[in-house]
Amino acid sequence: MADINTIGVLTSGGDSPGMNAAIRAVTRTARFNNINVIGVMRGYQGLIEGEFVKFTSSSVSNTIQRGGTILKTARSSEFMTDEGRRKAYENMKQAGIDALVVIGGNGSLTGAQLFAREYDIPIIGLPGTIDNDLYGTDYTIGYDSALNTIVECVDKIRDTANSHDRIFFIEVMGRDAGFLAQNSAIASGAEAAIIPESSTAVDQLAEFIERGKRKSKNSAIVLVSEAQKNGVGGAFYYADRVKKEYPQFDARVTILGHLQRGGMPSAYDRILASRMGYAAIEALLEGQRNIMVGIKNDEIVYVPIQRAVKLDKPINPELISVLNVLSM
Ligand code: F6P
């Protein structure tokens, strides 16, 4: 067993539903194994400023169902500097923290990898992001909850789209990835999804309009990923184009924004976060370091953080065919 007496746990980057369930699982599994837990507030910024709270099992009581993160979170620009990371390391050592569990998305795990390499610290990453864009894991913590939130909203927008015979362009988050747009389109019975993973050679709007001509539908829902390609994209861009190029259609835009990140985690995310948090401590006890916990075919896997953040996670092309066929 690796010599780890105290771990620090932090959440970083955009919050995601299920982060609290992950913090709870990390804390309880560590305490079960007699490892001390320090909660680091506000992500890497709290590490730099020494904002530490001693965590016991009861610190995480009544949190599994709560959205957001009890540890708070931040996007720390200071941690991107050598000086910031040096301060973070000194504080960590002073507090007796031997290893870190970092719960966050791509940017947060990229920071973790750099920090681990520079200061030789064991770090375990948990994929906490609604974007589902980390390589090596089928799902990230928060993705399923965000998907459900989006679908609930789209169902409501559908009522007004039908009543007015309008095309709605609904913009969803996902940063550079189209998982939320593609799968919420399938789940809500939308007519199309415009995602960054599709080839730049394809004009996804023209394709959608052409497809629509073969159908007898008067209203439509198009899920648009927030990602821009070569400076263009987003729901307003497509709605403006419809106004100019296809004036026979009445187009509207809804940007779902940050409501997608809030709310109670789904049962799936709570279970995923619990399994991953448990696995993070098991990994540390086994002497593993600098890996991200993932899930593949419902089995927990360990992925080198470097691969998780560097490699692009592809969208299964079958999902694109499913939407195209079922939206007929
Ligand atoms: O990475 C999570 C995410 O919600 C992205 O989908 C989105 O692009 C970004 O964070 C928004 O960040 P912020 O909350 O800092 O505006």
Residues whose N, C-alpha, C, O or C-beta is under 5 A from the ligand:
A	BS01	F6P	G14 G105 D131 M173 G174 R175
